Amino acid sequence: MTTAAAPARSAQTVFSVALAGNPNVGKTTLFNALTGLRHHVGNYPGTTVERKFGILNAGQRRIRLLDLPGCYSLAASAPDEQIAADALAGFSAIEERPAAVICVVDATNIRRNLVLAHQIMDLGYPIVIALNLMDEAVALGVRVDAADLSRRLGVPVVPTVARSGRGVEALLLALDEALERQPPPPEVDWPAAIGEATRMVQAEVADEGHPAVTSGQARRFVFNTTQHRQHGLGFSPERAAALRERARMHIRRSGRNPLPAESITLYRQIDAALAGLDLRLKRDGVRGTESIDRLLTHKVWGLVIFASVMFFLFQLLYTGAGPLMDGVDWAFSAAGGVFDQWLAPWPILRSFVVDGAISGVGSVLIFLPQIALLFLFLGILEDSGYLARAAFLMDRGLRWSGLSGKSFVPMLSCYACAVPGIMATRTISDPTTRLLTIIVSPLMSCSARLPVYVLLIGAFVEPRFGAAWAGVALFAAHIIGILAALPLSLALKKLLPPASESAFLLEMPPYRVPVLRGVLWRVWMKARDFIVQAGSVILAISLIVWALLAFPRPAEVRESVTLEFIAQTASASAVPPSRIRAGLDAGDAGLEETLDRKLNAVYLEQSWLGRFGKLVQPVFAPAGFDWKITVGILSSFPAREVIVSTLGIIYGLGDETDESSTSLRGSMAAQLWTSGPKTGTPIFTFPTVCALLVFFALCMQCGATIAVIARETSRWWALVTFCLLTAIAWVAAVAAYQGLSFAASWFG
């Protein structure tokens, strides 16, 4: 059997080591413990699957540790599992072949976890098994002798508790020794027919002059059920398929089914190695979770509990982050005041910095505390094991619409951000169910919608109904998406190929107390991504919006507005126009401030973006939106949260003299219709606010999400999703405005 070649030894060598394991075995927690939370996060090129690696020391060696996506087997069925399988089998064009592998095994479920470990051994890697969750195993009455298990398996076995860091130093020492000695892993005793199929593949690869493959790689070629282009071993897809079929025929002739033949063989070897060990969980241990599960997964009480948990989350988001938001608001206001004084001699530059950059970014970053709270709460729910129960519970409520319980976790992830939510659909094996989940996932109210909700609710719901009802409104805004998603999925289900009728299988992880350090680290990473990625987009769009609102500024407009202002002021005050002109020339602060407000209002209306907003406004008029709201909507299509900064820029150019105008909420509440049958009445009425909330709850306004949908499906489906959700949002907003306006007129 061909083994992995030992890397050259030098003081500068950085050894590549892969961290592999089944889902829910504490692999990522162990990765964080090994790297000390000092790692780099990105995406695999061409995918949205997270790619994490960190640099650490094992003895005198520098290690580049790659955290592979969790998978139960290298015969992967889901796309994210395939990435892990490709990297280990040597089929990846992205990752170099590792020098060794750390395989994380759940000490409470050793037999099943060892299937993946044996597949890794079969590929010829030096392997170290991290026997994790030892604390849970002991609590459940399982006694595992790591030294005895190491002797039985023929590879190093190190007991670990990743949550506390126990065993990490011993694991690094074992890894250092494995890299030093490069011991060949124990071979699997494959049946003769599988051996013949393996040698046939290797021989044909050699005859064709393609790069040689190990026996383990040849078996991966035979056993893998999902074949990508790079799995062809240098052959064309047609030749690769024909070769694979001939190899499987060797196995069939021996009376074996080639698809389960691998797992049957591996389990036979695992059972022989574990013979005599009592690894059964003692049900009188602390895992008395059946009664809890009966409650949390109950078809009635489970739903009540889940709704209560979600309601508590949104109440917390609205009320709990207030002091932190006030602090962010104060910081940006102070910064704006400083630059306002410094740049006073240069009005255009002052407006660019204060009204464009600081106000634009500050009006969105003020909601960062609420976004961080959202990620914190979801992280706690996930690490505690509750999300898996919620997915099981929701399967019954989703299946009628064409979705499944596997759709729930991606859809719930979209409440934080649609990009990782759509990434999570890679775990859905049925293509129709996966496509339906992707299309409706953007309807879940992501954190980017949160600034819009809080702005509108804080300005028009809380002052009228109180903070408690504001939390209810925020909860309702987040529920609208799921209420629209289910009937939309049902309608699309009738137009797509039928999904496979398969049972929903989900492993229930044990209940665990979340590791606060790990949860907080993920919150920090997500918040940093929001600041760096969303913040840069918001800054760019804010400056573009400022420019489109600030220009053109023809000189004749200033002169005509000044003359009109002098005439109106003289008429209203019975003061000669010459005296008004003299006051302006002398720098009268009151006259100049009033003139500036009028002048800025005219500049705004005649700006490039103002003209375009007026052109498009008739489309949104049935929803009660004026041209300024229309401008905000148009600017928010690349990123929906940009409407907050856009409205801040629009209304910041025309501040009123009273104190409330210093906030965006006060400026919005003061806006009046200046033309048409509604002249003199407030623009932001209750029906208008509800229509705007509904529109943003349903509309597809995220360039990153559109790009990910195109990458995961096709450009066609990305275009269909964008047009479909935008049309639904417009219809729903019009219906909300017209319905509430009719109700208001009917009931007075």
N, C-alpha and C positions, 0 to 999 in steps of 0.2 A: 504493500500500500504506500502511495506517495505521501510524504508528510510535508508540512510547511517548511520552507528553507529558513535556516537561522539567519537573521539579519546581521550585517557586519557590525562588529563591536567597536565603538569609538566613544570618546567622551562627548561628542556632539550628536550622537545618534538619538533620535526621538522615536521610540517604539510606538507603533499604532496598536492599540488594544481595543477590542469591541466589548461592550457590555450588553449582554443579551438576556432574555428571559420572557416568561409568560406575562400576560397582563396581571395586574393586581398582586405582584409578588414583592413590591417595594423596590423595584429596580431604579426608578428615578430618585427615590429617597436615598438609596445607596450611592447613586451617582453624585448627588449633592453632598453627601458625607465625604466621598472620596475627593471631590474637587474643592471642597470648602465653599460651595456656592460661587466659585470663581470659574465661570465657563462662558462660552460664546454660544449664542443662539441664532440660527438662521433657518432658511428653508432649503430643502433639496431643490436644485435647479429644475424647473419645469413642473414642480409640485407645490402643494401647500403643506406638506408634512414637515413638522418641526425637526430640525437637525441640530443636535447639541453635542459639543465636545469641550473638553477641558484639559489643561496641562497639569500634571502632578508628578511627584517623584515616587518611585518604588525602589528602595535601596539607593544605589548610585545611578539609577536609570531615569531618564526623562520619559514620561508616558503621555501620549496623546490618547485620551480615553473618549471613545465615541459611544454615546447612548443611543442604541438602536431602538426603533419602535417595537413595542411588545408584540410577540407572536406565539401561538401555541405550537406551531410546526413550521418547518422550512417549506413544506408543501402548502404554500400560502394560498388563501382564497380571496383575501381583501387586498386592495392596493397598498395600504400602509404596511401590512405584513410582508408584501412582496419586496419592499425596499430593504427590510431587514434580511430577508432570504437572499436577495441579490448580493448584498454586501458580504455576507458570510460565504456564499457559494463562489464568490469571485466573478460574478456576472455584472457587477456594478461598474458603470463608466465614471462614477463620481468618487467612490471611496476606494482607497488602496486596500490590498489584501492585508488583514490584520496579522500581527506577529503572534498574537495569542488572544484568547477569549475568556472573559469572566462570565460564567453563566449563573444567573441568580435563580435559586430554587426555593420554593415555598416549603418550609420545614413541616407544615401541616398537610401538604399534598405532594409528597416526594415522588410517588410513582408516576403520576401524570406529568410532572415537570421534567422528569428525566428523559422523556421522549425527545424534547428539543436538545437536551445536553448530549444525547447519543448521536443525534443528527450532526451536531457540531463536531463531535469526536470523529465521525465518519469522514468529515472533510479534512482531517489530518491536523487540526489545530492543537497546540498545547492549550490545555483548558484548566481553569481553576473554578471549582464550584463554590459559590457563596451560598451557604445554607442559611437563608434569611428567615426572619420572623420566628427566631428561636424562642423568644419570650412567649409568643402565642402558643407555640407547640408545647412548651412546658406547662402553661396554664391549662391546656386542653388534655393533659395527661400523656402526651407523646414523649417518649424518651429516646433520643437519637444520639448514638455514639459516633461523632464525626470521624474519629480515627478509624473505627471499624467500617464505617460507610466508605471512607477513602480507600481502605484495603480491598473492599468488595468491588468497587468501581474501577480501581486502578488509576485514579486521578486525585489531586489534592482537593479536600473538602474542608472549608473553613466556616464554622458557625458564626453568624453575624446577627446583630439587631441594628438595622440601618437607622431606625428612629433615634437611637441613643448614641450611635457611633461605635457600639461594642463590636469588636472583631475586625475593625477596619485596618488597624496596624498589622494584624496577623494576615489579613487578606493581601496586603501589599507585599509582605515578606514572601508569601507563597507565590505571588505573581512574579516577583523578582527571581525567585528560584526557578520557576517554570521558563522564564525568558533566558536564564543562564544555561539550563540543561537542555532545553528544547526536547523534552521526552516525547516519543511517539505515543499517541493515545491508544488505548486498547481497541482492537478491531472488533467489529460486529461480525458474528457468525452468520453470514448471509446464506440462504438456500442456494443450491447449485444453479437453479434456473436464473436467479437474479444475478449471480456471478457471471453466467454466460452472457446475459443481456448487457451487463456492464462492460465486459471485454469486447463485445461486438461494437458498442458505441466507440470505445477508445480506438479500436482498430480502424474503423471507418474514418474517424477524425484524422488519424495518422496517415492513412492512405491518400486522403485528400490534401495533405500538406498543411492542414490547419494547426494552430498552436495546440500542443499536447494538453490533455485534461487529466486530472486525477480520477481515480476510481470513484471517489466521493462526488466529484462534479458530474461524472457520467451518470451516477445514480440520481442526482438531482434533476438531470435532464430527463430521465425516464419517469421519475415519480411526480414531478411538479405538475399541477393541474392547470395553472395559469402560466401561459408561455408568452413572454415578450420577445421582441426582436433580438435582444442581446443574449437570449437563451439558446440561440440557434447553433452555438459552437462554431460559428463561421459559415454555416450552411444557409441557403435561402429558406424562407419559411416553408415552402413546399417540401424541399429535401429534408428539413428538420422534422416536419410532421411525419414524413414517410419513414425516416429512421427511427423515430420514437415509436411508431406503430409496430415496426418489425421487432424492436427490442421488447415491447410489451407482449408480442406474440410468443416469444420464448417463455415468458412467465405464464401465459395462459395455457400453453401446452403441458405445463407441469401440474395443471389443475388449480392454479392460484389466480385470484383476481388481482391484476397489477395495481389497482388503486389502493386497496387496503393492505397490500402485501407488506409494505414498508412498516406500517404501524404494528401489524401483527408480529413481525419479526423482532422489532425493537422491544415490544412489551414482553415477548418471550425471554429476551436476554435480560431485561430489567427485573422481571419476576425471579429469574434464576439468581441474580445478584442480591436481591433483597430477601431471598428465602430465609425463613426463620425469624425475621424481624417483625415485631408487632408495631405497625405504624398507624393503627386505627385510632381515631379520635375518641376520647372517653366522653360520652355525652353527659356525664354528670359533672363535667368541668364547667368552666365559666361561659362556654358558648351556649348559654340558655337563651338563644335569640329567637327561637321559634315563636314564642308568644308575642314578642315585639313585632316580628315579621307578619304574624297573623293580623295585627292591628294596622301596621303601616301599609300593608298590601291589600287590605280589605276593600271590596268594591265600593263601599259607601264611606266608611270612616277614613279609609286611606285617602280618598279624594278630598274629604273635609280637612284632614290634617295637611295635605299638600297645598290646598288653597289657602289655609291659614298661614303656612310657612311663607308662601309667596306674598301674601298680603303684609305680613310682618316685614318682609324684606323691603317692599316699596315704601311702607311707612317710615322705616329706618332710613332709607335713602333720602326721603324728603326732609325729615326732621332732624336726623342725627348729624348731618354734615353741615348744618347751619353755621356754627362758630368758625369752622375751618374755611367755609366759603366766604364769610365776612372778612377773614384775614387775608385771603387771596385778593378779594375786591379792594381792600384797603391798600395793599401793596401796589397794585396796578394803578389805583387812583393817585397814590403818592408819587409814583414814577411819572405818571402823566402830568401832574402838577409841576414837577421839577423841570421836565422838558418843555412844558408850556411856557415857563418863564425864561429858560435859557434860549429858546428859539423864537421868542416874540418878535425880534426884528426881521425875521424871515417867515412871513405868513404861510407860504406854500410848503416850505420845509417843515415848519411847525405842524401844519395839518397832516403832512405825510407821516411824521413820526408819531404824533399824539393820536390823531383820529384814525390813521391807517394802521400802523404797526401795533402800538400799545393797546388801543381800544379794541382792535380787531382780535388780537390773540388773547388779551385779558378777558374779553367777554365769553370766551370758550373755556379757557383754563380755569376760570372760576368754578367750573363744574367738575374739576379733577377729583376733589374729595369724594363726591358722590360716585364717580366711576371707580375709584379705588375701593369704596365700600362694597360696590357690586361685585367686584372681583374677589374681595375678601370673603363675602358671604357664600358665593358659589364655590370657592376653594374649600371652605369648611364643609359644605354639603357634600362635595365630591370625596374629600378625604375621609369623612366619617362613614361612608358607605351608603348614605341615604339616596344618592342619585340613582344607584342601581335599582333600589326598591321602587323609586318613582318611575323609572323606565318600565319596569315590570308592570306596575300599576297602570301606566298610560297605554300599554299595548292594547288593552280592551277598548279604550276610548279612541284609538287612532286607526285600528285595522279596518274599520268600515269605510274609511275615506281613502284607502289605498296606501296608507302609511303603516308603520309597525312600531313596536316598542324600541327597535333599534333607531328609529327616527327621532325619538324623544331627546336623547342626549345631544345630538347635533343641533336640534332645534332649541334646546335650552341653552346650549353654548352660544347661540346667536343672540341671546339677551345680553351677552357681553360684547361679542363682535361676530359678524356674519362670516368673516374670512376663516377663522378656525372652526366655526360651526360647519361650514361647507366642507372643510378639510375632514371633519369627523365623519362625514357620510361615506368615507372610504371603507368604513367597517361594514357597510350594508352590501351584501353580496348580490342581491337581486337588482338588476339594472333599472327596472321600471320603478321600484320603490325608491331607489337612490335618486333617480331623476326627479320624481315627485317631491322628495324631501329637499333637494337643492332648489327647486323652483319656489317652494313656499317658505323656505328658511328665511329669506330677507324680510318676510312679514313679521318676524319676531322683532320686538322693539329693542334694538341694540343700544349700547351705551352712548352712541353718537346722537341718538334721538333724545336722550335724557336732558341735555341743555335746552332743547326746544320746549319739551314738556314743562320743565321747571320754570322757565321764563314765562310761559303763558299762564300756567296754573298759579304761579306766585303773583302775577300781575292782576289776574281777573277772577280767580276762583277763591284763593285764600282771603283777600280783603272782603269778599262778599259773604263767604260761607264759613270761614275759619280753617285752621290748620288741619283739623281732623278730616274734613271733607276734601281738603287739598290732597291728602294722602290717598283717599278713596279715588279721586280723579286720576292720580298718577297710576294707581293700580289698574283702573279701567283703561287708561291709555295703553298699558302693556298687554291687556287682555284682548284688545281689538284685533291685533294681528293673528292670534291663534284662532279667534272666532271666524276670521276671514279665510285662514289657511285651510281649515278642514273642508268646507264646501268647495273651495277652489280645487283642492286635491281630488275630491270626489268627481268633479266635472272633468278634470284632466285625465283621471283614471279611465274614463270611458273612451278617450281618444288614443290612449297608448296601448301597447301590447300588454296582455294580462300579466300580472306579477306571479311568480311561482308560489304555490300554496305550501309554505313550509312553516313548521312550528317556530315560535319565538324562543330561542335558547339564550339564556343569559346567566353567567356565573355571578352568584351573589357574594360579594366580598364580605368578610367579617366586619362587624362594627369596630371602628377604631377611633381613638381620640386623635383629632388632627394634630400634626406637628406644626406648632405655630410658626416656628422659624421658616419651615419650608413654604407654608402658606403665605407668609409675609414676603418671602423672597419672590414668589410668583406674582404677588400683587405689585411689588416694586417693578418687576420686569414688564408687566402689562402696562403699568402707569408710565414707565419710561418709554415704551413703544408708542403710547398715545401721544406723549409730549414730542418725541422726536419725529414720528411719522405724521400723525395727524397735525401736530403743531406746525410742522414745516409747510404742509399743504395749506393749512388755515392762514399762515402768514402770507404765503404767496398769493392766495386768492383774495385775502383782505387788502393787500396792496393793489392788486389789479382792480378790485371793486372800488377802492378809494380813487384810483386814477380815472376810472370810467365815470365816477360820480363828480370828480373835481374838474374835469375838462369836457368841453371847451369853456373858456372864460373870456368871451369877446369883450373888448373895452366898451363897445356901444351899449351892452347890456347894463353895465354899471351906471353909465350916464343916464340911460332912460329910467332905470329903477330909482336913481337918486332924484331925478326931476319929479317922478310920480310921487315919491315919498314926501318931498317938500310940499307939493301941491296938496296932498291929503292931510298932512300935519297942519299946514296953514289953515285949511278949511275947517278942520276939527277944533282947532284951538283959537281961531280968529286972530292969529298972529301973522304979520306980513311974511310972505315967502322969503324976502331978503334977510329977515332976521333968522329964519330957519337955516338958510344957506350960511349966514355968518356964524351961527352956532356950530355947524358942521366944520367949517373952516377953522374955528377956534378949538376944535377937539372936544366938544361937549360929549361926555361919556354916555349919557342917556340916549341922546340922539344917535350917536354912532352905533351903539349896541342894537337899537331898534332897526336902524338901516341895515346893519350887517345881517340880522335875522331875515329881513325881507330879501336882501340880496342873495343870501345863501339858498333861500327857498327857490328863487328863480333860477340860480345856477344849477341846483339839484334837478329841477324839473326839465331844464334844457340840456342836461348832460347827456353823454352818449348812452349810459345805462338807463337814465330816466326816459329818454325817447324810446328805447327798445321796450322798456317796461310798459309804457303807454300803448305801444303797438300790440303787445301780446295780452294786455290786461283784459280785453273783452272775452278771452277764453276763460279766464278765471272769475269774471264778474258774477256768473251764476252762483259762485261759492261765497260771494260777499267780499272778495279781495280787491283792494285798490291797487294802483300801479306800483306803490312802494312795496306792498306785500308781494306783488308779482315779481318785482326785481329781486327780492330776497329769495323767493322760490327758485327763480332761474339761476341765481348764483350758487344755490345749494345742491345742484344736481351732481357736481363732482364729489361733494362731501356734505351730507345733510346738515351737520352742525354749523356749517359756515353761515347759515341764515342768521344766527345770533349775532355774529360779528358784522354781517352786512346791515342788519337793522340798526346795530349800534352806530355804524358809520352814517347811515341815512338819517336817523333821528338826531345824531350828535351834531349834524351840520345846522340844525335849526333849534337850538336850545331855547326853552321858554325862560322867563325871568324868575319864576318862582323856584323854591328849593327842590321840589319833586322832580324837576326836569334834569337834575344831575344824574339820575339813574335811567337806565333804558326802560324799565317798567313804567316809570312815571311819564316818560316821553311818549310811549306807546298809548298809554291811557288817555293822554291829552290830544291825540290825533283826531281831527275832524274832517269830514268830507268837505271839499272846497268847490265842488261842482256837481251838477246833476240834481235829481230829485231829493237826494239825501243831504244836501248842503247844510252844514252846521251841525249835523248829528255825528256821534262818535263812530269811528271806523271799526274799532274793536268792540263790537257788541258780543253778547254771550253766544249767539248763533255763529258769528264769524270766528270767535275763538275756538268753538267746538269743531267747526269745519276745518280750521287750520290744524288742530290736533289730529283729526281723523286723516287729513291728507298726509301729514308727516308719519303717522302710524303705519300707513299702507304703501306709500310711494317708494319707488326704487331709486334712491338718491345716494349712490356710493360707487365711485369709479373702481375702487379696489375690489368690491364684491362682484361687479360686472366682469372684471378681468379674470377673477378666480372662477366664476361660472363658465366663462369661455374656455379656460384652461382645463377644467374638469369635465366639461361636456363638449361644447362646440360654440363657435361664434353665433350660430343660428339660435341655439337655445338661450344664449346670453341676451340676444336682441329680443327674442320672444318674451323672456322674463321681464326685461326692462319695460317694454311696451305694455305688456299685460298688467303689471303691477301699477304702472303709472296711470293707465286708463281706469283701473279699479279705484285707485286713490281719488281721481278726479270725480268719478261718479259718486263715490261715497261722500266726498266733501260737499258736493252740490246737494245731495240728498239731505245731509245733516243740516246745512244752512237753510235750505228751503223749508224743510220740515219744522225746524225749531222756530223759524221766522213766522210760519203759518200758525204754529201753536201759540206763539207770543201774541200775535194779532187776534187770535180767536179768544184766548183767555184773558186778554188785556195785560 
